Amino acid sequence: MDKMIKEAINVLKENDRGGYTVPTSRLYPFQWNWDSGFTALGLWHINKWRAWLEIISLLDAQWENGMIPHIVFRQNDPDYYPGPDIWLSNNEPPTSCLSQPPVLASVVLQMVEKGTPYDSRKAREIFSRLMASHRWFMESRDPENSGVISTVHPWETGRDNCPDWDMGLKNVEVPEELESYTRRDTMHVENQQRPTQTEYDKYMSIVHFGKKVGWDNNVLYNEGPFLMADPGIQFILLRATKDLLQLATHLKMDEALNEINNWVDLLTTGSQWLWNETVGGFCARDIRTGNFSDGITNASMLCFYANVGNELQQKKMGAHCERILKKCKYAFPSWDPEHKSFDKIRYWRGPIWLIMNYMIGKGLREQGFDMLAKRIIDDTKSLVDESGMAEYFDPIEGSPLGGKNFSWTAAIYLEMSSAEGSEQIISDLAL
């Protein structure tokens, strides 16, 4: 274990760019939203000041309307497409014009709960920024006040090419005026592990539309080519909002309590719209047509993390979890291995991601599914011990996939190791 802890620490140090951390060199050479959140969680065990700097640097790129963009371009790098010259955000530093799953409030609460008065002071300094981010999601991605959070681009979900989005992308037309481009991701990772060219053309078509309408959120919601409800964003936002409520209580931010409580109630009610009775589980759904995706994903399993669903629904989701785990050597695949769309090595169509395992395991344990939680956490540690700090992993073979020396993989490994009593070892090895 000491060897892998040291490797995880080294990965975070190697990917440090002086105030922010890149996910991995070359493949992802900028600062990413939820990557930085989870990276801060790992950095906190090494250097608390540096962990807070990670969060503050991300928030420095927050838009005036409260959105925290999914990419912050702190320098140009031809190794990545689409870069700042494609998005044209007119911000400094330049950013993308979409967001990502809002994990920040949950990360901050954990740092505060485990920390010292220093951590509480830092949390107080950024509390209004966290409120603004949640308010942006509630207003810009749910303008109808239904409690169902929309996503206007698969990239916003963080699960870029999951089969959940196939039905939504099917209706995205590639315009003739879409500029030609050269992908950079397939120069660093094998084609069969990445989204297809057809999918990428559709992604860029949505970006083209967004630029054309000036990234107006109302137009994106009402007229945009893609509008789906994602159980990942829905459940992560609900959990983060509950955590924001705890943070507000701890910091005695009483003036925020009513607004946050209203968000919790609304999101809890809206989450039921994602229950697919045919599948017997929480699934993605097209907001305009009401059509469901028919697959159980690792995002579906975040219902436990958000504590969503009645007793029967959680029991059915637990049964899905058991069924899927029996089909895999390692947990937890991003797509149901019994579904025809399962692909064990292609990005979000089958592989395992440590950040998702971390949230799923945490939720299962909190809701009393201890044996399932243990299996997922044990598998997570085993994957890293056997295959290193990869971006994602094959659930059948356990082989490493995607980018190497990945920051959030290293961070989650440190967080899990700390939870199992290795905090002192981490501190000693970080020196």
N, C-alpha and C positions, 0 to 999 in steps of 0.2 A: 504493500500500500504506500509506503514512504516514497518509493520510486515514482509512482504515478502522481502522487501529490506534488512532488517536486516538478514533474513534467507539466502539470497543470499550471503551477505558478510561473514556470518559464514561458509557457504559451501566452499567458496574460501580459507578461513583461515584454515579450517579443512583439506583440501586437499593439503595444502602447505607442501612441503617436504624440504624447505630450499633452495630456488633458482630455484625450478621448482615445477609445480603443477601436481598431478595425476588427471586423469579424475574423478575417484571415487575409494574409498578404495576397496581392494581385487579383484574386477572384472578386473580393469585396473590399476595395481600397478606401472606403469612406466610413462615416459613422452612421450606423443604423439604429432606428428607434428602439425596438424591443430587444435587440441585441445588447444595446448599452444598458438597459434596465437589468437584464439577467447578469451581464458582465459585472455591474456594480455589486450585485449580490455576492459574487465570488471575490471581487477585489476587497470587499469589506473585511474579509478574514485575513487579508494581507496588510492592508493600509487603509484605515477608515477615511482619512483625508482624501486619498486618491479615489475611493469609491464615491464620495460625495461630489468630487470634481467631475466624475463621469456623468453624473446626473445633471449637475449644473450646466455643463457644457452642452448637453442635449437640450436643456430648457432654454439656453441662450438662442437656439434656432427656432423657438416657438413663434408661430405667427401671431399677429395682433388679434385675430379672431379666436385664438386659443388652441388651434391645431398644432400638434407636434408632428412635423413631417417625418416620413419614413426613412428618408436619406438626407444627411447633411453633407454637402460637398465642400469640405474645408480646403481642398485643392483640386485642380483638374487632373485627371488621370486617364489617358487614352486606353488603358486596359479595361475600362468599364463602359458599358452602354446599357441604357441611355444616361448620359452625363448631364451636367448643368446646362449645357448649351441646347439640350433638347427640351428640358422642363421650362426654362426661362421664368423662374419664380419671382424675379426682381427683389429678392431678399439678400441680406448680407449676414451670415454666409449664404450662398445659394443653396437651395433645397429642392427636393421633389415637391409635388403638389398633392400628395396623398398622405394618409397617416398609416398606422399599424396597430395591432392589438395593444390596448393601454394597460401595460403591466406595472407602470411606474408607482402608482399609489400602493400596490401590494408589496413591492420591493422596499419602498420607503418605510412602510409600517414594520416590516420584519427587521430592518436595520434599527429602528427606534426601539422596538420591543426587546431586542437582544443587546442594545447599546447603553450609552451613558447620556448624561445631560447634553454632551456635545452633539450627539445624534438628534436629540429633540430640538436643539437650537437650529440645526441645519434644516430639519423638516419644517420648522416654523417659517424659515426664510422662503421656502419654495411652496408653501401650502396654497397660496393664491394661484400659483401657476398650475398646480394639480387640479384645483377647482375649475380653472378656465379650460383645461383639456377635457375634463368630463362634461362640462357645459357644452363644449363644441360638439362632442359626440351626440349628446341628447338633442341639441337643436339642429345641427347640420345633417346628421345621419338618421334622424327620426323627426322630420318636420311635421308629421301628422300626430305626434305625441301618442303613438300607439304602444310604446314600450318595446317595439321591434327595431333593432338597430340594423341599418342597411349598410351594404358595401357597394361602392361604385366601380371597383376594379379588383380582380383577384389578388393583385399585389398588396392591397390594403389588408387582406386577411392574414398575410404572412404565410399562407398555405397555397402558394402561387398556382400550381397546376393540378391541385386535387380534383378528382373526378366530380366532386360536388359542383364545380363550376362549368362542367361540360354543357349542361343545358342552357346556361346563361350565355356562354360564349358562342353557342350555335347560332344565335341571332345577331351576333356582332358582324357587321359587314366591313370588309377591308376596302377603304376608299381608294379610288384610282390615284388620288393626289398624295397618298401616303409616301413619304420620302423613302428612298432605299436606305438600307442600313446594314451594318456588319455586326453580328453578335460577337461578344467577347467571352461570354461564359463558357462556350464550347471549345475555346482555345485552352482552357485550364482544366476542364472536366469532360469526360467522355460523353458523347452525344446521348447515349442511351440512359444516362443518369440525369439528364436535364429535360426541361420542357421542349416539346416539338417546335419546329419552325412555324407550323400552322398556328399553334397556340401563341407563339411570340408575335406573329403578325396581328393577331386579335388584340393582344395586350397593347401593342403600339397604336392600334386603331382607336382604342379607348383613350389613350394619352392624346392622340391627335384631336379627338372630339373635345376633351377637357381643355386643351389649349385654345381651341376655336371659340369656346364659350367663356374664356377667361377664368376657368375653374370655378364658375358660379355654382355653389352647392345646390341651390334650388333647381337650376337647369339640369345639373347632373342627376338629381333625384327624379325629376319629372320627365326628362327627355333623354337622358343618357342611354347609351347602348347596353349597359349592364347594371342590374340592380337586384341584388340577392341578399338574403338574411343568412348570416354565418353563425353557427353555434359557437365557434371559437371566439369571435369578437363579442357576441352576446354574453357568453358566460364569463369571459375574462373581464369584460367591463362591469358586469354585475358583481363579481368577486372584488374587483378593485374598488368599486363604489362602497361596498360593505366595509372594506379595509380603510377607505377614506373616512368613513363614518367613525371608525375606531380611532383613527388618527386625529380627527377633529375633537373627539371627546378627550383624548389624552392631552392634546395641546390647548384644551379649553377654548376652542374656536366655536363658541356656542351659536354665533350668528349664522353659521353654515349648516347647522344640524337639520333644520327643517327642509332645506333644499335637497340635501343629500338623502334624507329619509324618503322624500318624494321620488327621487330617482330610483332608489332601491325598490320601492313598491311598484313603480311603473315597469321597470326591467323584469321584475319577478313575474308580473302578469304577462308581459310580452313574450317571455320565454316559452310559455305554453303553446304559442303559435308554431313553434318548431317541433312539437311532438307529432311524429308520423305514426299514426295508429296501424297502418299497414305493416310497417317494419317493426313497430313496437319499440321505437327509440327516437331520440332527438336527432333531427337531420337538417341540413341546409334546405332553403326554400326560396323559390323565385318570388319576389315581392309583387310583381305585376300580375303574374298568372296564378300564383298560389301553388304551383306545382312543386312537389318535393323531390329532392335527391333521394335515392333509395339505398344509400350506403351508410354504415356505421363507421365513423372515423375516430381518430384520437381526439378531435375537437368535440365529438359527441360525448366522449367520456369526461369532458370538463364540466358536465352537469353536476358531478360530485364536488368539484372544486368550488362551484358557485352555490352548491346546496340547492339545486333546482329539482323540482319534481316531487310528486306525492310518493307515499311509501310503495305503491304498486309500480309506479314508473321507475323509481330507483332500483327496485327489485329486478325489473325487466332489463334495465341497463347493466346491472350486476351480472345477469345471466349472459348478456351479450359479451361482456368482458371475459367471463370464464370460457365461453365458446371460442372466442378469438384467440385467447391465450393457449388453448389446446392445439391450435393450428400453427403456432409459431414457436420456434426455439427461444426467441427473445421477444420481450414486450417493449413497447406497444406499437403495432404497425399503424401507419397513418391512414390506411384503408383496409377494409374488411378482406382478409385473405380468401374468403369463400365467394367473393364477388367477382364477376367476369372482368371488371376493370382493374383488378389488383395487378400491380407490377412491383416486384420486390426491390428493384433498384432505381426506379425512375422517380426522383425528387419526391413530391408529396403524394404519390400514387401507391405507396406501400411502405417505404422505409421508416425507420425509427428516428425520432428527434428527442434529445435529452431534455430540452426545455418542456416539451409536452409531457414526457414521462414524469418529470418533477412535479408538474401541476396535477396530473392525474393521480399520482401516488399520494400526494398531499391530500387531495380531495377524498380519495377512497379511505384513507386512514381516518380523516375527520368524521366521515359518515359511518364508520364502524365496519368497513369491509377490509379488515386487517390483513387477511391472508392474500387477497388480491393486491393490496398495497405493497406487501412485503415482496411478492413475486416481481412486481414492476420495479421496485427500488433495487432489489438484488440483481435483476437482469441489467439494469442501467449501469450499475457499478461493474458488472462482469464485462459488458461491451467495451468499456473504456480500458479495463485491465487487460483485455485480450487484443483489442484492436486500436487503441490509442485515441487521440483527441479529434476524431473525424467530425465532419459536419453532420452526417447522418449515417445510418447503418442498415444493412440487410437484415430483416427480421427472421429469415430462415437460416442463413449461413452465419450471420453475425459479422460479415466483412465490412470494412470501412468504406464509405462512399462520399462523394462530393469533395469539398475542400478539406485540406489537412490543417492541423494545429489551429483548431477552431476555438474562438474565445468563449462563446457561451457554453460549449461542451466542457471546457476546462473549468469555467465558473460553477456550473452545476455539479461537477465532480467534487469541487472543493466544498460547496454548500452541503452536499450529501455526506461527505466525509466528516465535516464538522458536526453534523447532526448525529453521527454515530460515535462521537467522542474523540475526534482527532484534532480538535481546535488547537491544542498545544503543539502538536506535531506540525500543523500548518504554520503556526507562528514561528517555530524554530527554523523550519525550512525556508521561510520567506526572508530570513535575515541574510 
